[in-house]
Amino acid sequence: MEADRLKGLRETKVVALGIGSGVNQTELNNTASAPPDKNVILVKDFTSLADVEEQLKNASCTGW
């Protein structure tokens, strides 16, 4: 899986974004870097992306 290769790189952080009700939470947790509570973000639809903008910035732009 590509996410596993990314997570194996020393300075790479994987943030998983799930959109909609059909997302597989386990798959997102396994894809994202640890801890999943900081690196997995869920929204109900595309219009809700603005609601998690700050969370997404923090997850993707801050250090480990």
SULGITA-V671475 format. One record per residue. N is the residue number from 1. RES is the residue in one small letter. SS is DSSP state (@ for helix, = for strand, . for the rest). BURIAL is + if it has 16 or more other ideal C-beta (glycine too) atoms within 10 Angstrom, else -. Layout:
n: <N	N>
res: <RES	RES>
ss: <SS	SS>
burial: <BURIAL	BURIAL>
//
This chain:
n: <1	2	3	4	5	6	7	8	9	10	11	12	13	14	15	16	17	18	19	20	21	22	23	24	25	26	27	28	29	30	31	32	33	34	35	36	37	38	39	40	41	42	43	44	45	46	47	48	49	50	51	52	53	54	55	56	57	58	59	60	61	62	63	64>
res: <m	e	a	d	r	l	k	g	l	r	e	t	k	v	v	a	l	g	i	g	s	g	v	n	q	t	e	l	n	n	t	a	s	a	p	p	d	k	n	v	i	l	v	k	d	f	t	s	l	a	d	v	e	e	q	l	k	n	a	s	c	t	g	w>
ss: <.	@	@	@	@	@	@	@	.	.	.	.	.	.	.	=	=	=	=	.	.	.	.	.	@	@	@	@	@	@	@	.	.	.	.	@	@	@	@	=	=	=	=	.	.	@	@	@	@	@	@	@	@	@	@	@	@	@	@	@	@	.	.	.>
burial: <-	-	+	-	-	-	+	-	-	-	-	-	+	+	+	+	+	+	-	-	-	-	-	-	-	-	-	+	+	-	+	+	+	-	-	-	-	+	+	+	+	-	+	-	-	-	-	-	-	-	-	-	-	-	-	-	-	-	+	-	-	-	-	->
//
